[in-house]
C-alpha cells in the first residue's frame, strides 16, 4: 500500500467515524447497552480494516460503516418507540436483593454470582448485604441500591420534626411511554381508578398524555407529561 493511499484511508476513516459518532448521539459509556457496546466494537473493527487492509476497497469500507450505523440507529429508534421491543433488545432491570434478602433466582437469571454482587455493592460503599433494603441490577450492567432506613444518609427533609409514614417499600413505575404498567399496579394493590383520580387531580385527562409516572414511597404520584422540553 502506497503512503498516499494509507493517508487517504486514514483521513476517510477518521472523517466517517467522526460524522457517525456525532449522528449516533452522546450516550455515555456507563449508559450504553450490550448491543450498543458490540456495535461500537464492530464499527471500530470495520474502520480498522478500511485503514489497514490493502485489498479492502475504500467504498466498501465506507458503505459498511454507514450500513452498520444505520442498523444501530434503527435499533435505538425502535427502543425509544416501543416498550415491548425495548424488553427484547435491552431486557428489564432485575431485583437481586428484596427487603434485605438475596433473590437467588434473580441472581441465576442475571448470571450474577455472590462475589460479583458483593463487589458491586462495595463500589457503592456498602460492605454488608444486611445494610441493603433493595438492590436492582440494571440493563447497563450497573447496580442501583437503596439502603436500609438506619443506614441511609441524613437529608434536609430528615431534619424536619414531622415525618411521613412510607406506604410503599420502593418507588414503582406505573406508566411508561403512555402505557399503564398493570403488573406493577397489582403489586401495589392499586387499580386504574386510583391512577385516573391522581391524573385528574393534576389536570391530565388521559394516560396517553403521560410519558412516565411512578408511585413514590409516601404514596404520591410523580408525573412527567409527554412533549416536555427543556427551556
Secondary structure, 3 states (H helix, E strand, C coil): CCHHHHHHHHHHHHHHHHHHHHHCCCCCHHHCCHHHHHHHHHHHHHHHHHHHCCCCCHHHHHHHHHHHHHHHHHHHHHHHHCHHHHHHHCCCCEEEEECCEECHHHHHHCCCCHHHHHHHHHCCCCCCHHHEEEEEECCCCCEEEEECHHHCCCCHHHHCCCCCCCCCCCCEEEEECCEECHHHHHHCCCCHHHHHHHHHHCCCCCHHHEEEEEECCCCCEEEEECCCCCC
